Amino acid sequence: MILRILLIDMFIITIFMYLLLLGASKCKTAEEIEMEDIEQMEQLKNNCRRQSNDK
């Protein structure tokens, strides 16, 4: 019984988190999206360099 309640709660939390993340990404302007893309590209480049140095 307790397991069933926990599973239902986890499922509900998962749905709300998905909706929260989906809504947050829709509120961004084009400039914010572009800045995030640039930051992610820089992070990927830095991580690739680190992995190359580690080998």
Secondary structure by P-SEA (a helix, b strand, c coil): caaaaaaaaaaaaaaaaaaaaaaaaaaccaaaaaaaaaaaaaaaaaaaaaaaaac
